[in-house]
Amino acid sequence: MNEKIGYTGLTANARFVISGILSLILIVCDSHFSLFKDVSFYVESYLTPVFYIADAPNSLSRNVSDRFYSYQELLEENKFLKNQISEIRTELLRFDSLVEDNEQLRRLNNSPIRSSYKKIGAEIMMVDTNPFSLTIMINRGEDDGVYEGEPVINEEGVIGQVISVAKSTSRVLLISDQNHAIPVVVMRNGIRAIVSGTGIINELNVVNMPRNVDIQVGDILITSGLGGKFPKGYPVAKVTVFDRKEGLQFAEIKAQPLASLDRLRYMLLVSLPNEALPKQSIIKDESFINSILPRTTLGTNKEQP
Amino acid sequence: MQNQVSIFVIWLSIIVALVLSLIKLPIVVDNLVPNYVVMVVLYWVIVCPNKVNVGVGWFAGLLMDFLFGSTLGLHACAIAFMVWIIATQFKNIAFYSLLQKTIVVGIVNFIGQFILFWTEHIFGVVTVDYNFLWSCVSTLVLWPIVSGILSLTHSFNRNYEG
């Protein structure tokens, strides 16, 4: 059998060697030096229609099921939502005066006043992503002002951060991915910790805490804002397991994300004002922490500096 | 004889496979989704090895990397590897019976998925998810159906199918 086939007249072995070398170069350049950010931005932007086609069956079925709401159901839901809004409004009345109080106290203390952040809503696109990592795709991109590293939250808690942006879509790394870690404080007593993902969608690890640390099952962990990526004060997870294992240096602490990451639909992108990110100091901080914790970085994806 | 399949049909089928593999199904059946791109590419390698070879497989894998948002080159490497095994080790596979072809494709896909897993593991932290074994099984089971559908696009090799 003649082995020289096709247009180029190369044997299959030669082709495999060439393509193997090419893919090795691609993998190394992409995973360690992220040289192809721009290329994948353009390619993903051109491929956006493909994502919308792939999303079409799911969005169609959603639309169809929305159509079949009965009048009665809609009335009931409307009533329920109105009640909920009035409840939340009454809570907000107190919140407003608390904010005022807080600002006055901060002025007395000469501390900077925290402003509220600009948020944009986004919806998940039902598109399959890399099976080896926990990422989702959302229907907002560069056109809507999304930037890389932007925190993503919903009404329950923190979801993750944007890792790549295209023209009108972007990908979000969930907090329970193995490459993700987020700096938190325990709400009850202000102990600082780092919560890293495990790869299991509803499980997080609180890493490197001494065995006598005052953390209990049921404690709420909120973002500390130390990494500069996530704004301060958003709830992240609830401690589910606290185990002082004999003979181990650290306590084994597991937590469950407050946002139900496997049933996401709507979420909010929080864009931090630029002055809130003192870049230089953070990068120094991160390289320091990287040297201690080889597997985790402070609130960032591993590929970023 | 074998040149009757137009390159347009081949790429159309690969693109359809890419879109199909992007569709997210309910979580119960999501693990059972076969690897459509691998099935289609391996079918064309068997039917017309002079048009679809390592290069086409590599490029289809690269498109898959862009669409899945994984590290560029991972799927490309894995699919090129699968095509290379078929093209060099099974030169007479076009004359095998459908059952034999199915077994060969299933095993090659299984090895390819392991290669994918290990390359990903070497270059980064991955989540160990043994559910990909289910997708290997469904690829094996569904390959005869896919090859039957694809053989409708051309008519010359009916007598090879056994």
Interface residues (C-beta under 8 A of the other chain):
Chain A: M1 I5 G6 T8 A12 N13 R15 F16 S19 G20 L22 S23 L24 I25 L26 I27 V28 C29 D30 S31 H32 F36 S40 V43 E44 L47 V50 F51 I53 A54 P57 N58 M126 V127 D128 T129 N130 P131 F132 S133 L134 T135 M137 S164 R171 D177 Q178 N179 G199 I200 D262 R295 K302
Chain B: L18 V19 S21 L22 I23 K24 I27 D30 V33 P49 N50 K51 N53 V54 G55 G57 W58 G61 L62 F66 L67 F68 G69 S70 T71 L72 G73 L74 A76 C77 A80 F81 V83 W84 A87 T88 K91 F117 T119 E120 F123 G124 V125 V126 T127 V128 D129 F132
